[in-house]
Amino acid sequence: MIELEGISKTYTRGEHGIVQALTSVSFHIAPGEFVVVRGASGCGKSTLLNILGCLDLPSAGSYRLDGEDVARYSDKQLARVRNAKIGFIFQSFNLLPRTTALENVELPMVYDQGRVDRRRALGALQRVGLAARASHFATELSGGEQQRVAVARALINSPALILADEPTGNLDLVAGREVMGLLTDLYQEGRTILLVTHDDAVAAYASREILLRDGSVVSDQIRVATLVEGAQ
Amino acid sequence: MRSLRRYRLRTTLMMLGILVGIASLAVLSSLGEATKRETMQRFKNMLGTFDAIIVRPGGGRTRGMPTLVNVPPTLLFDDASAIATELPEIKAVAEVQNAFDIDVKYRERTSSPAIFGVSPNWLALRSEEVADGVFFTADQNASLTRVAVLGLDVRNQMFPGEDVLGKTIRIADVPFDVIGLLKSRGAGPAGASLDNVVLIPIRTASRRLFNRDFLTMLVAQVKNPERSNEATAAVAGLLRRRHRIQPPALDDFSITSPAATMAQVTRAGSTLAKILTGVSIMALLIGGIVITSLTSIAVAERGKEIGVRRSVGAARPDVVLQFLFEAIFASLAGGFAGVVTGWGGLQLVTRTQKLPPIVVWQPFAVAIVLSLGIGVVFGLYPAWRASRVDPIQALHS
């Protein structure tokens, strides 16, 4: 699914000169894995996430996502990949304000040649247990509900990869557990999930852990995941 | 589209900016156009025709309307017949002697219309007809018959609701029989009515009333309006010969060619129209700046939204199109609203000012196209800026 070879990323930052955010990161992720990327602040996990999510291009190295060599793609090609192959879940939910839950879930379909399928969107909301809140505005939903809508949005185009950046960071314990339960369900259905987090408890859900320090991979281990009841 | 509904206040403000600009453009340029047409019409009312050369005595130093009391006695009846007979470019010549402040009485009623002594071809030269009765003939003119044709204002003032034909009025105590009634000619260039006149045969006027031998005006109709400049030069040349004027002496007459009159009228009208249009275009530019500002604010505030859209698959052109569409839609909607408002305002102005109805559609069509263009031009930069928003920064702010 994911083949990273020698990925490096450098920034030029004015007075500070050159910053090496990532140095020669390489790993492979097979379909259906649940991977967590951990590390201290500044270790480069955000940069890695942006590259994996095709929001940013590496300075060097190759990145094959679901068979496509995306490291040299144009803006338009990357946009298409993000639309078709990647589902994002952010710490701050990032739903569109003044927009209903249903419309938020439909958003990726707008950019898939405008083929908005309301029924499929409703189905996704049902999958995360929020069909009843379809016509509520995003701001009327609780944090946990918003994040679940975000999960539905991430799933709508059946992506090859789900990327979650501190998905429970803005949630209380209960809501957080609901969302992690959802992700676990998705994992058990065979989806490929990559998670970035500080939180040990959250990291424990994954079955493989990659540790980053100062922009390099320092360890990459399979372990036993904590399986928790899903939201359904 | 949904975004526009979501940000109602902002969209309304953008529309309002364009609405005002468009409405003022539509109203003002319609008014300008209508004023131009109205002015031309009024000149036509007064001159009767645009294919006539007008000669007045005095080298253009006479102010206001020439009358027997304020012109030099240099333009003669013989000048008129010379022009008519000697110049092939001229089809017909009409002679005029006129005066103001002369009392016209009927029984105990009095009025002071303008008295115009005119040659019998006066109406024909101006392609006009009487509304009632007849105009005087060449025979009546030659035999100094005392007959008169009244203008509509005189009829309304002195004979309200009555028959005028056959009645006898006294002009400066000289009795004249009323034989005809003129059609209304409307307003002259200064806005005053042209219907407060009494027309009498010029020979009668000269011998029986004014006791003057010279003309206050001469109207020469050209055969070929395309060659009116040549005709004007011919008339001027003839008059200079007859009056023995040699350069460097100045002419003792002033001559206006149809082309010159037309140009003068058009220039006056279009200057006004241009000023008004200029003002409204400025208003529109302000509307455009409103669009740019509000769209820029929108881009700044909706940074996160842009980031989200990019993360789910929007490419840069998608973002540009989204914000550009919003600007164009607001601009066009404002344009249509402006056209409607402008139209309503125009109706209001013409009704309350008792102006003739204005039927010009060009300014409104231009306005719509203009509002589309403004949406594109003023919305493009902020839309482009929106597409350059860095999704990574936007998503993590």
HADDOCK unambig.tbl for C-alpha pairs under 7 A between the chains (distance, minus, plus):
assign (segid A and resid 55 and name CA) (segid B and resid 392 and name CA) 6.87 0.50 0.50
assign (segid A and resid 75 and name CA) (segid B and resid 315 and name CA) 6.41 0.50 0.50
assign (segid A and resid 76 and name CA) (segid B and resid 315 and name CA) 5.35 0.50 0.50
assign (segid A and resid 79 and name CA) (segid B and resid 313 and name CA) 4.44 0.50 0.50
assign (segid A and resid 79 and name CA) (segid B and resid 314 and name CA) 5.73 0.50 0.50
assign (segid A and resid 79 and name CA) (segid B and resid 315 and name CA) 5.13 0.50 0.50
assign (segid A and resid 80 and name CA) (segid B and resid 313 and name CA) 5.66 0.50 0.50
assign (segid A and resid 82 and name CA) (segid B and resid 311 and name CA) 6.41 0.50 0.50
assign (segid A and resid 82 and name CA) (segid B and resid 312 and name CA) 5.86 0.50 0.50
assign (segid A and resid 82 and name CA) (segid B and resid 313 and name CA) 5.01 0.50 0.50
assign (segid A and resid 83 and name CA) (segid B and resid 312 and name CA) 5.02 0.50 0.50
assign (segid A and resid 83 and name CA) (segid B and resid 313 and name CA) 3.96 0.50 0.50
assign (segid A and resid 94 and name CA) (segid B and resid 308 and name CA) 6.45 0.50 0.50
assign (segid A and resid 96 and name CA) (segid B and resid 305 and name CA) 6.02 0.50 0.50
assign (segid A and resid 98 and name CA) (segid B and resid 6 and name CA) 6.11 0.50 0.50
assign (segid A and resid 108 and name CA) (segid B and resid 312 and name CA) 5.21 0.50 0.50
assign (segid A and resid 108 and name CA) (segid B and resid 313 and name CA) 6.55 0.50 0.50
assign (segid A and resid 111 and name CA) (segid B and resid 313 and name CA) 5.94 0.50 0.50
assign (segid A and resid 111 and name CA) (segid B and resid 314 and name CA) 5.92 0.50 0.50
